[in-house]
Amino acid sequence: MLLQSIQGVLVIIVMVAVGYYLASLHWFSESSKKLIAKIVTQVALPPYMIVSITKDFTKSELVKLLPNLWYPVLSMFILMGISWLVARIIQVDPKRHGLFMSMFFNSNTVFVGLPINLAIFGDKSLPYVLVYYMANTTIFWTLGVYFIQRDSSNHVQMNFKDALRKIFSAPLLGFMIGIVLIVLNIKLPNFLMSSFNYLGGLTIPLSMLFIGISVYDAGLKNMRFQKDNLGVLSGRFIFAPIIMTLLVLPSHMPMMMKEVFILQSCMPVMTNAPVVAQLYDADADFASIMVTETTLLSLVMVPIMMTILSH
């Protein structure tokens, strides 16, 4: 497993490095970076979900899987409480208190978590990744956004309709369509599945290129380790995996599911955090720096976590 995980991480690092190098050649503008993100989330991921779920899943496995949703939900609520406590202890700047909490308990389960798990565990891990994703995306676009909104000096409000639209995003809808196809035992025509397969194949390489571009744009020189930064890093890479490990180890879920949940729990800060912070006039610069720092450090953390898990 250790060798497999190291190779999986090396695959990721190579693709991220390609994105970083191309960005250094100024191949990408801000609009082209947004376009890559849109292609991944709205074009590639939904068909990828449909193909993978219908290929690797049965109705009976679905029934066993979905009750495990409470593990990531519970871990994030525990992290929420810890984030409040840590923010008080280290005296986080009040202007970024809510943002700090949101970044502490939410992880990047799609742009980073999905390709990392697929590179290490293969397609069999996808259902487990998606269970965590369902919990994470729902909590981020409700409680996570609410905490960031509290930092706001303006009065922009996200209404219920906007929140629902964010929660029921294209990848989650792809997941739900896959579930419906399994439950109703519907087989899509081969030409459609082949088309979905090709489109879905864009997911991992484009996600990794996007991360490389983001790291270059944020600038490695902007990385700093002040107390607020270290607080978020402790949430992402210390508290989150420890809590998830304590929750899943005594359970009877499959071993791969345990490993995926633990790995998903210590993924970087959500890439949406700076966007939401900008919208609500919160500390978007701090959010951007944390996305960069946690993304870079996750490439170090993954082999460490896999070494621990292999024992």
Backbone hydrogen bonds in HBPLUS format (Angstrom, degrees):
<---DONOR---> <-ACCEPTOR-->    atom                        ^
c    i                          cat <-CA-CA->   ^        H-A-AA   ^      H-
h    n   atom  resd res      DA  || num        DHA   H-A  angle D-A-AA Bond
n    s   type  num  typ     dist DA aas  dist angle  dist       angle   num
A0005-SER N   A0001-MET O   2.78 MM   4  6.01 158.3  1.82 152.3 158.0     1
A0006-ILE N   A0002-LEU O   2.87 MM   4  6.13 157.6  1.92 152.0 158.1     2
A0007-GLN N   A0003-LEU O   2.96 MM   4  6.17 163.2  1.99 149.8 154.3     3
A0008-GLY N   A0004-GLN O   2.89 MM   4  6.10 153.7  1.96 144.9 153.0     4
A0009-VAL N   A0005-SER O   2.90 MM   4  6.13 156.3  1.95 147.8 153.5     5
A0010-LEU N   A0006-ILE O   2.89 MM   4  6.14 155.0  1.95 148.1 155.5     6
A0011-VAL N   A0007-GLN O   2.97 MM   4  6.21 152.5  2.05 147.9 154.6     7
A0012-ILE N   A0008-GLY O   3.21 MM   4  6.50 155.4  2.27 141.9 147.9     8
A0013-ILE N   A0009-VAL O   2.84 MM   4  6.14 162.9  1.87 154.9 159.5     9
A0014-VAL N   A0010-LEU O   2.96 MM   4  6.11 160.6  1.99 149.9 154.2    10
A0015-MET N   A0011-VAL O   3.22 MM   4  6.51 162.2  2.26 146.1 150.2    11
A0016-VAL N   A0012-ILE O   2.87 MM   4  6.12 162.1  1.90 157.8 163.4    12
A0017-ALA N   A0013-ILE O   2.79 MM   4  5.90 156.7  1.84 147.4 154.5    13
A0018-VAL N   A0014-VAL O   2.99 MM   4  6.27 145.9  2.11 143.7 152.7    14
A0019-GLY N   A0015-MET O   3.14 MM   4  6.46 159.9  2.18 146.9 151.2    15
A0020-TYR N   A0016-VAL O   2.89 MM   4  6.20 156.7  1.95 150.8 157.8    16
A0021-TYR N   A0017-ALA O   2.84 MM   4  6.01 162.1  1.87 149.0 153.7    17
A0022-LEU N   A0018-VAL O   2.91 MM   4  6.11 168.1  1.92 155.1 158.1    18
A0023-ALA N   A0019-GLY O   2.96 MM   4  6.09 152.2  2.04 142.6 150.7    19
A0024-SER N   A0020-TYR O   2.94 MM   4  6.24 144.1  2.07 142.3 152.6    20
A0024-SER N   A0021-TYR O   3.05 MM   3  5.02 117.8  2.45  92.0 107.7    21
A0025-LEU N   A0021-TYR O   3.16 MM   4  6.54 127.3  2.45 138.4 152.1    22
A0025-LEU N   A0022-LEU O   3.09 MM   3  5.08 136.9  2.28  94.4 106.7    23
A0027-TRP N   A0022-LEU O   3.26 MM   5  5.84 162.5  2.29 148.1 151.1    24
A0026-HIS N   A0023-ALA O   2.88 MM   3  4.92 155.1  1.94 105.8 111.9    25
A0033-LYS N   A0029-SER O   3.06 MM   4  6.30 149.9  2.15 147.0 155.1    26
A0034-LYS N   A0030-GLU O   3.09 MM   4  6.36 154.4  2.16 142.7 149.0    27
A0035-LEU N   A0031-SER O   2.94 MM   4  6.17 145.4  2.06 139.1 149.2    28
A0036-ILE N   A0032-SER O   3.01 MM   4  6.30 151.2  2.09 143.7 149.7    29
A0037-ALA N   A0033-LYS O   3.15 MM   4  6.48 161.2  2.19 147.3 151.8    30
A0038-LYS N   A0034-LYS O   2.94 MM   4  6.21 152.8  2.01 146.0 153.7    31
A0039-ILE N   A0035-LEU O   2.85 MM   4  6.12 159.6  1.90 152.1 157.5    32
A0040-VAL N   A0036-ILE O   2.96 MM   4  6.19 162.6  1.99 153.0 157.3    33
A0041-THR N   A0037-ALA O   3.02 MM   4  6.19 177.2  2.02 152.8 153.7    34
A0042-GLN N   A0038-LYS O   2.78 MM   4  5.54 159.4  1.82 148.5 155.2    35
A0043-VAL N   A0039-ILE O   2.95 MM   4  4.87 142.2  2.10 120.1 129.3    36
A0044-ALA N   A0039-ILE O   2.79 MM   5  6.13 158.7  1.83 163.4 169.3    37
A0045-LEU N   A0040-VAL O   2.85 MM   5  5.81 158.2  1.89 161.1 165.3    38
A0048-TYR N   A0044-ALA O   3.15 MM   4  6.21 150.8  2.24 147.8 156.7    39
A0049-MET N   A0045-LEU O   2.85 MM   4  6.09 155.9  1.91 161.1 166.6    40
A0050-ILE N   A0046-PRO O   3.10 MM   4  6.42 163.4  2.13 152.3 156.0    41
A0051-VAL N   A0047-PRO O   2.94 MM   4  6.11 172.6  1.95 155.2 156.5    42
A0052-SER N   A0048-TYR O   3.02 MM   4  6.07 170.2  2.03 150.5 153.6    43
A0053-ILE N   A0049-MET O   2.93 MM   4  5.92 165.9  1.95 154.1 158.4    44
A0054-THR N   A0050-ILE O   3.12 MM   4  6.09 167.2  2.14 146.7 150.7    45
A0055-LYS N   A0051-VAL O   3.02 MM   4  6.01 139.4  2.19 141.9 153.0    46
A0056-ASP N   A0052-SER O   2.96 MM   4  5.93 159.0  2.01 146.9 151.8    47
A0057-PHE N   A0053-ILE O   3.05 MM   4  5.41 118.6  2.44 147.1 153.2    48
A0062-LEU N   A0058-THR O   3.04 MM   4  6.36 148.5  2.15 147.8 156.8    49
A0063-VAL N   A0059-LYS O   3.15 MM   4  6.51 157.1  2.21 150.5 155.0    50
A0064-LYS N   A0060-SER O   3.22 MM   4  6.52 150.5  2.31 141.9 149.3    51
A0065-LEU N   A0061-GLU O   2.91 MM   4  6.02 142.5  2.05 143.0 153.9    52
A0065-LEU N   A0062-LEU O   3.05 MM   3  5.00 119.9  2.42  93.2 108.8    53
A0066-LEU N   A0062-LEU O   3.14 MM   4  6.23 168.9  2.16 167.1 163.7    54
A0068-ASN N   A0065-LEU O   2.95 MM   3  5.76 153.9  2.02 126.2 133.7    55
A0069-LEU N   A0066-LEU O   3.02 MM   3  5.61 161.7  2.06 123.6 125.6    56
A0071-TYR N   A0068-ASN O   3.17 MM   3  5.82 156.1  2.23 115.6 121.2    57
A0073-VAL N   A0069-LEU O   3.41 MM   4  6.61 163.8  2.44 149.2 153.8    58
A0074-LEU N   A0070-TRP O   2.83 MM   4  5.84 167.2  1.84 148.1 151.7    59
A0075-SER N   A0071-TYR O   2.98 MM   4  6.16 163.5  2.01 151.3 156.4    60
A0076-MET N   A0072-PRO O   3.01 MM   4  6.14 154.5  2.08 144.6 150.6    61
A0077-PHE N   A0073-VAL O   3.09 MM   4  6.40 149.7  2.19 147.7 156.1    62
A0078-ILE N   A0074-LEU O   2.98 MM   4  6.25 155.6  2.04 152.9 159.4    63
A0079-LEU N   A0075-SER O   2.91 MM   4  6.14 159.6  1.95 146.0 152.1    64
A0080-MET N   A0076-MET O   2.89 MM   4  6.02 140.8  2.05 135.9 146.6    65
A0081-GLY N   A0077-PHE O   3.25 MM   4  6.56 154.4  2.32 142.4 146.6    66
A0082-ILE N   A0078-ILE O   3.02 MM   4  6.40 158.7  2.06 149.8 156.1    67
A0083-SER N   A0079-LEU O   2.72 MM   4  5.88 154.6  1.78 149.8 156.9    68
A0084-TRP N   A0080-MET O   3.16 MM   4  6.44 152.6  2.24 144.8 150.8    69
A0085-LEU N   A0081-GLY O   3.18 MM   4  6.46 158.0  2.23 144.9 150.7    70
A0086-VAL N   A0082-ILE O   2.78 MM   4  6.05 166.2  1.80 160.7 163.8    71
A0087-ALA N   A0083-SER O   2.90 MM   4  5.97 159.7  1.94 144.3 150.4    72
A0088-ARG N   A0084-TRP O   3.09 MM   4  6.34 147.3  2.20 140.7 148.9    73
A0089-ILE N   A0085-LEU O   2.93 MM   4  6.22 159.9  1.97 151.2 157.1    74
A0090-ILE N   A0086-VAL O   2.90 MM   4  6.07 175.3  1.90 161.9 161.9    75
A0092-VAL N   A0087-ALA O   2.99 MM   5  5.10 161.7  2.02 143.4 149.3    76
A0091-GLN N   A0088-ARG O   3.35 MM   3  4.96 147.6  2.46  90.9 100.0    77
A0096-ARG N   A0093-ASP O   2.86 MM   3  5.64 166.6  1.88 128.1 132.8    78
A0097-HIS N   A0094-PRO O   3.46 MM   3  4.95 174.7  2.46  98.5  99.3    79
A0100-PHE N   A0096-ARG O   2.80 MM   4  5.91 157.4  1.85 150.3 156.9    80
A0101-MET N   A0097-HIS O   3.10 MM   4  6.41 159.0  2.15 146.9 151.5    81
A0102-SER N   A0098-GLY O   2.94 MM   4  6.19 163.5  1.97 150.6 155.2    82
A0103-MET N   A0099-LEU O   2.96 MM   4  6.17 162.9  1.99 156.0 159.5    83
A0104-PHE N   A0100-PHE O   3.01 MM   4  6.08 138.7  2.18 141.7 153.5    84
A0104-PHE N   A0101-MET O   3.14 MM   3  4.99 124.2  2.47  92.3 107.1    85
A0105-PHE N   A0101-MET O   3.24 MM   4  6.56 150.9  2.33 154.8 158.6    86
A0106-ASN N   A0102-SER O   3.20 MM   4  6.13 138.3  2.38 145.7 155.0    87
A0109-THR N   A0107-SER O   3.05 MM   2  5.73 118.2  2.45 110.6  94.3    88
A0108-ASN N   A0268-PRO O   2.74 MM 160  5.38 140.7  1.90 149.8 156.4    89
A0113-GLY N   A0108-ASN O   3.01 MM   5  6.04 152.9  2.08 146.4 152.7    90
A0114-LEU N   A0109-THR O   3.01 MM   5  5.97 114.4  2.45 112.4 126.6    91
A0116-ILE N   A0112-VAL O   3.12 MM   4  6.13 159.7  2.16 155.0 161.4    92
A0117-ASN N   A0113-GLY O   3.02 MM   4  6.09 167.1  2.04 151.1 154.8    93
A0118-LEU N   A0114-LEU O   2.98 MM   4  6.15 161.1  2.02 156.3 162.2    94
A0119-ALA N   A0115-PRO O   2.88 MM   4  5.92 151.9  1.96 141.9 149.5    95
A0120-ILE N   A0116-ILE O   3.03 MM   4  6.23 147.5  2.14 145.3 153.7    96
A0121-PHE N   A0117-ASN O   2.72 MM   4  5.64 164.9  1.74 152.8 157.5    97
A0122-GLY N   A0118-LEU O   2.89 MM   4  4.39 135.0  2.09 110.1 121.5    98
A0125-SER N   A0122-GLY O   3.12 MM   3  6.04 165.7  2.15 124.6 128.4    99
A0126-LEU N   A0123-ASP O   3.02 MM   3  5.46 158.5  2.07 115.2 121.6   100
A0128-TYR N   A0125-SER O   3.05 MM   3  5.50 119.0  2.44 112.6 126.9   101
A0129-VAL N   A0125-SER O   2.99 MM   4  6.24 157.5  2.04 156.3 163.5   102
A0130-LEU N   A0126-LEU O   2.90 MM   4  6.14 155.7  1.96 157.4 164.0   103
A0131-VAL N   A0127-PRO O   3.04 MM   4  6.33 143.5  2.18 143.2 152.2   104
A0132-TYR N   A0128-TYR O   3.29 MM   4  6.58 165.0  2.32 148.2 150.8   105
A0133-TYR N   A0129-VAL O   2.91 MM   4  6.15 154.0  1.98 143.1 151.6   106
A0134-MET N   A0130-LEU O   2.88 MM   4  6.06 153.7  1.95 146.3 151.1   107
A0135-ALA N   A0131-VAL O   3.38 MM   4  6.72 162.2  2.41 147.4 150.2   108
A0136-ASN N   A0132-TYR O   2.88 MM   4  6.08 171.0  1.89 159.1 162.1   109
A0137-THR N   A0133-TYR O   2.85 MM   4  5.85 173.9  1.85 155.9 157.7   110
A0138-THR N   A0134-MET O   3.27 MM   4  6.22 156.6  2.33 138.8 145.1   111
A0139-ILE N   A0135-ALA O   3.07 MM   4  6.24 165.9  2.09 152.8 156.7   112
A0140-PHE N   A0136-ASN O   2.89 MM   4  6.05 158.9  1.93 150.9 157.3   113
A0141-TRP N   A0137-THR O   3.12 MM   4  6.15 170.4  2.13 144.5 147.1   114
A0142-THR N   A0139-ILE O   3.38 MM   3  5.26 154.6  2.45  96.6 103.8   115
A0143-LEU N   A0139-ILE O   2.97 MM   4  5.49 110.5  2.47 132.7 148.7   116
A0144-GLY N   A0139-ILE O   2.91 MM   5  6.18 170.1  1.92 150.7 152.6   117
A0145-VAL N   A0140-PHE O   2.81 MM   5  6.11 129.3  2.07 156.5 168.3   118
A0146-TYR N   A0142-THR O   3.03 MM   4  6.14 150.4  2.12 141.2 150.4   119
A0147-PHE N   A0143-LEU O   2.95 MM   4  6.22 157.8  2.00 154.3 157.9   120
A0148-ILE N   A0144-GLY O   3.18 MM   4  6.49 160.3  2.22 145.7 150.9   121
A0149-GLN N   A0145-VAL O   2.84 MM   4  5.99 156.7  1.89 150.2 157.2   122
A0150-ARG N   A0146-TYR O   3.12 MM   4  6.40 136.7  2.31 140.8 151.2   123
A0150-ARG N   A0147-PHE O   3.20 MM   3  5.24 130.4  2.46  94.3 106.9   124
A0151-ASP N   A0148-ILE O   3.02 MM   3  5.53 149.2  2.12 110.6 119.4   125
A0152-SER N   A0149-GLN O   3.02 MM   3  5.26 155.8  2.08 108.4 116.2   126
A0163-ALA N   A0159-ASN O   3.06 MM   4  6.39 160.8  2.10 154.6 160.4   127
A0164-LEU N   A0160-PHE O   2.96 MM   4  6.19 160.0  2.00 150.2 155.3   128
A0165-ARG N   A0161-LYS O   3.00 MM   4  6.21 155.9  2.06 144.8 151.6   129
A0166-LYS N   A0162-ASP O   2.98 MM   4  6.25 149.9  2.07 147.4 155.1   130
A0167-ILE N   A0163-ALA O   2.95 MM   4  6.21 159.3  1.99 150.8 156.6   131
A0168-PHE N   A0164-LEU O   2.83 MM   4  5.98 176.7  1.84 158.6 159.6   132
A0173-LEU N   A0169-SER O   2.91 MM   4  6.17 156.0  1.97 157.2 165.2   133
A0174-GLY N   A0170-ALA O   2.91 MM   4  6.15 151.5  1.99 149.5 157.3   134
A0175-PHE N   A0171-PRO O   2.99 MM   4  6.29 152.6  2.07 144.8 152.0   135
A0176-MET N   A0172-LEU O   2.90 MM   4  6.20 155.0  1.96 147.0 153.6   136
A0177-ILE N   A0173-LEU O   2.84 MM   4  6.07 153.6  1.91 148.8 155.8   137
A0178-GLY N   A0174-GLY O   3.00 MM   4  6.21 156.9  2.05 145.3 151.6   138
A0179-ILE N   A0175-PHE O   3.02 MM   4  6.36 150.6  2.11 144.6 152.5   139
A0180-VAL N   A0176-MET O   2.96 MM   4  6.26 160.1  2.00 148.8 153.6   140
A0181-LEU N   A0177-ILE O   2.93 MM   4  6.21 159.5  1.97 152.7 158.0   141
A0182-ILE N   A0178-GLY O   3.08 MM   4  6.35 149.5  2.17 143.8 151.7   142
A0183-VAL N   A0179-ILE O   2.88 MM   4  6.13 172.2  1.88 159.9 161.7   143
A0184-LEU N   A0180-VAL O   2.92 MM   4  6.00 164.5  1.94 153.1 157.2   144
A0186-ILE N   A0181-LEU O   2.83 MM   5  4.91 155.1  1.89 145.0 151.5   145
A0185-ASN N   A0182-ILE O   3.06 MM   3  4.85 150.8  2.15  97.9 106.8   146
A0192-LEU N   A0189-PRO O   3.08 MM   3  5.43 124.9  2.40 105.9 119.2   147
A0193-MET N   A0189-PRO O   3.09 MM   4  6.43 161.5  2.12 155.8 161.3   148
A0194-SER N   A0190-ASN O   2.84 MM   4  6.02 155.5  1.90 152.2 159.0   149
A0195-SER N   A0191-PHE O   3.03 MM   4  6.19 153.4  2.11 137.0 144.2   150
A0196-PHE N   A0192-LEU O   2.89 MM   4  6.15 161.6  1.92 151.3 156.4   151
A0197-ASN N   A0193-MET O   2.84 MM   4  5.99 147.2  1.95 140.1 149.6   152
A0198-TYR N   A0194-SER O   3.02 MM   4  6.32 158.1  2.07 150.2 154.1   153
A0199-LEU N   A0195-SER O   3.00 MM   4  6.27 167.6  2.01 154.0 157.5   154
A0200-GLY N   A0196-PHE O   2.77 MM   4  5.83 159.7  1.81 147.8 154.4   155
A0201-GLY N   A0197-ASN O   3.03 MM   4  6.17 132.8  2.26 136.7 148.4   156
A0201-GLY N   A0198-TYR O   3.18 MM   3  5.13 130.8  2.44  92.5 105.5   157
A0202-LEU N   A0199-LEU O   3.11 MM   3  5.75 164.6  2.14 115.7 120.6   158
A0203-THR N   A0200-GLY O   3.03 MM   3  5.59 159.4  2.07 117.5 123.5   159
A0206-LEU N   A0202-LEU O   3.11 MM   4  5.91 159.7  2.16 154.8 161.2   160
A0207-SER N   A0203-THR O   3.00 MM   4  5.99 152.8  2.08 146.1 154.3   161
A0208-MET N   A0204-ILE O   3.04 MM   4  6.24 161.9  2.07 156.9 160.9   162
A0209-LEU N   A0205-PRO O   2.95 MM   4  6.18 156.5  2.01 148.6 155.3   163
A0210-PHE N   A0206-LEU O   2.92 MM   4  6.05 156.5  1.97 145.6 152.0   164
A0211-ILE N   A0207-SER O   3.07 MM   4  6.41 150.8  2.16 144.1 151.3   165
A0212-GLY N   A0208-MET O   3.05 MM   4  6.34 161.5  2.08 148.8 153.3   166
A0213-ILE N   A0209-LEU O   2.91 MM   4  6.20 157.4  1.96 152.7 158.9   167
A0214-SER N   A0210-PHE O   2.89 MM   4  6.09 159.6  1.93 148.7 154.6   168
A0215-VAL N   A0211-ILE O   2.89 MM   4  6.11 159.1  1.94 153.8 158.8   169
A0216-TYR N   A0212-GLY O   3.10 MM   4  6.31 158.8  2.15 143.9 149.4   170
A0217-ASP N   A0213-ILE O   2.87 MM   4  6.11 166.0  1.89 155.0 158.9   171
A0218-ALA N   A0214-SER O   2.91 MM   4  6.05 158.4  1.96 149.5 155.1   172
A0219-GLY N   A0215-VAL O   3.12 MM   4  6.25 143.6  2.25 139.0 148.4   173
A0219-GLY N   A0216-TYR O   3.14 MM   3  5.16 123.0  2.48  94.6 109.2   174
A0222-ASN N   A0219-GLY O   3.01 MM   3  5.58 157.7  2.06 114.2 121.1   175
A0223-MET N   A0220-LEU O   3.12 MM   3  5.59 165.0  2.15 112.6 117.2   176
A0230-LEU N   A0226-GLN O   2.89 MM   4  6.13 166.9  1.90 162.6 166.7   177
A0231-GLY N   A0227-LYS O   2.89 MM   4  6.04 141.9  2.04 140.2 150.7   178
A0232-VAL N   A0228-ASP O   3.17 MM   4  6.54 156.6  2.23 147.9 151.7   179
A0233-LEU N   A0229-ASN O   2.95 MM   4  6.27 165.0  1.97 154.5 159.2   180
A0234-SER N   A0230-LEU O   2.88 MM   4  6.04 147.8  1.99 141.3 149.6   181
A0235-GLY N   A0231-GLY O   3.16 MM   4  6.46 148.0  2.27 141.1 149.3   182
A0235-GLY N   A0232-VAL O   3.04 MM   3  5.09 118.0  2.44  95.4 110.9   183
A0236-ARG N   A0232-VAL O   2.95 MM   4  6.28 163.1  1.98 158.9 162.5   184
A0237-PHE N   A0233-LEU O   2.91 MM   4  5.87 169.0  1.92 151.7 155.2   185
A0238-ILE N   A0234-SER O   2.94 MM   4  4.98 140.5  2.10 126.7 132.9   186
A0239-PHE N   A0234-SER O   2.86 MM   5  6.22 157.9  1.91 158.0 164.9   187
A0240-ALA N   A0235-GLY O   3.04 MM   5  5.80 151.1  2.12 145.0 152.4   188
A0242-ILE N   A0238-ILE O   3.24 MM   4  6.25 157.6  2.29 149.0 155.8   189
A0243-ILE N   A0239-PHE O   2.95 MM   4  6.06 169.2  1.96 158.8 161.6   190
A0244-MET N   A0240-ALA O   3.03 MM   4  6.18 168.6  2.04 154.3 157.9   191
A0245-THR N   A0241-PRO O   2.88 MM   4  5.90 155.7  1.94 141.7 148.9   192
A0246-LEU N   A0242-ILE O   2.99 MM   4  6.23 161.8  2.02 150.3 154.7   193
A0247-LEU N   A0243-ILE O   3.02 MM   4  6.27 143.0  2.16 144.5 154.9   194
A0248-VAL N   A0244-MET O   2.91 MM   4  6.12 163.5  1.94 157.0 160.2   195
A0249-LEU N   A0245-THR O   3.02 MM   4  5.74 163.7  2.04 151.1 154.8   196
A0251-SER N   A0248-VAL O   2.98 MM   3  5.20 145.6  2.10 109.1 120.0   197
A0257-MET N   A0254-PRO O   3.00 MM   3  5.29 122.3  2.35 103.5 118.0   198
A0258-LYS N   A0254-PRO O   3.17 MM   4  6.59 153.2  2.24 151.8 159.4   199
A0259-GLU N   A0255-MET O   3.02 MM   4  6.35 162.2  2.05 154.8 159.0   200
A0260-VAL N   A0256-MET O   2.88 MM   4  6.08 159.5  1.93 150.0 155.7   201
A0261-PHE N   A0257-MET O   2.93 MM   4  6.07 166.5  1.95 151.4 155.0   202
A0262-ILE N   A0258-LYS O   2.99 MM   4  6.21 160.9  2.03 150.4 155.5   203
A0263-LEU N   A0259-GLU O   2.92 MM   4  6.08 159.9  1.96 146.8 152.9   204
A0264-GLN N   A0260-VAL O   2.74 MM   4  5.90 161.0  1.78 154.5 160.2   205
A0265-SER N   A0261-PHE O   2.97 MM   4  6.06 146.3  2.09 141.0 149.7   206
A0266-CYS N   A0263-LEU O   3.27 MM   3  5.59 138.3  2.45 102.1 112.1   207
A0267-MET N   A0264-GLN O   3.34 MM   3  5.42 147.9  2.45 116.8 111.7   208
A0273-ALA N   A0270-MET O   3.12 MM   3  5.51 157.8  2.17 109.4 115.9   209
A0276-VAL N   A0272-ASN O   2.95 MM   4  6.20 164.8  1.97 165.3 169.3   210
A0277-ALA N   A0273-ALA O   2.88 MM   4  6.00 159.8  1.92 150.9 157.5   211
A0278-GLN N   A0274-PRO O   2.88 MM   4  6.02 153.7  1.95 143.5 150.1   212
A0279-LEU N   A0275-VAL O   3.03 MM   4  6.29 154.0  2.10 143.5 150.6   213
A0280-TYR N   A0276-VAL O   3.05 MM   4  6.34 153.3  2.12 151.2 157.1   214
A0282-ALA N   A0277-ALA O   2.74 MM   5  4.66 161.0  1.78 150.6 149.4   215
A0281-ASP N   A0278-GLN O   3.26 MM   3  5.06 164.5  2.28 101.5 105.3   216
A0284-ALA N   A0282-ALA O   2.94 MM   2  5.81 124.9  2.25 113.2  97.1   217
A0287-ALA N   A0283-ASP O   3.21 MM   4  6.55 156.6  2.26 146.6 153.4   218
A0288-SER N   A0284-ALA O   2.91 MM   4  6.17 156.4  1.97 148.6 154.4   219
A0289-ILE N   A0285-ASP O   2.97 MM   4  6.23 161.3  2.01 151.3 156.0   220
A0290-MET N   A0286-PHE O   3.00 MM   4  6.21 155.2  2.06 146.5 153.4   221
A0291-VAL N   A0287-ALA O   2.94 MM   4  6.22 149.5  2.03 148.1 156.4   222
A0292-THR N   A0288-SER O   3.09 MM   4  6.37 161.2  2.12 148.2 152.6   223
A0293-GLU N   A0289-ILE O   2.86 MM   4  6.11 171.7  1.86 156.2 158.3   224
A0294-THR N   A0290-MET O   2.93 MM   4  5.85 167.1  1.94 144.9 149.2   225
A0295-THR N   A0291-VAL O   2.95 MM   4  5.91 148.2  2.05 138.6 148.0   226
A0296-LEU N   A0292-THR O   2.98 MM   4  6.16 167.3  1.99 155.7 158.5   227
A0297-LEU N   A0293-GLU O   2.92 MM   4  6.07 166.8  1.94 151.0 155.4   228
A0298-SER N   A0294-THR O   2.86 MM   4  5.81 135.1  2.07 135.2 146.1   229
A0299-LEU N   A0296-LEU O   3.18 MM   3  5.62 139.1  2.36 105.8 115.6   230
A0300-VAL N   A0297-LEU O   2.99 MM   3  5.13 142.2  2.13  99.8 111.3   231
A0301-MET N   A0297-LEU O   2.79 MM   4  6.09 153.6  1.86 148.1 157.0   232
A0302-VAL N   A0298-SER O   2.87 MM   4  5.86 158.4  1.92 149.7 152.0   233
A0305-MET N   A0301-MET O   2.75 MM   4  5.98 164.5  1.77 163.6 167.5   234
A0306-MET N   A0302-VAL O   2.86 MM   4  6.09 160.4  1.90 156.4 162.2   235
A0307-THR N   A0303-PRO O   2.92 MM   4  6.02 147.0  2.03 140.5 148.9   236
A0308-ILE N   A0304-ILE O   3.04 MM   4  6.36 156.9  2.10 148.4 154.2   237
A0309-LEU N   A0305-MET O   2.83 MM   4  6.07 163.8  1.86 152.3 157.0   238
A0310-SER N   A0306-MET O   2.89 MM   4  5.93 145.8  2.01 139.3 147.9   239
A0311-HIS N   A0308-ILE O   3.12 MM   3  5.50 153.4  2.19 107.5 115.6   240
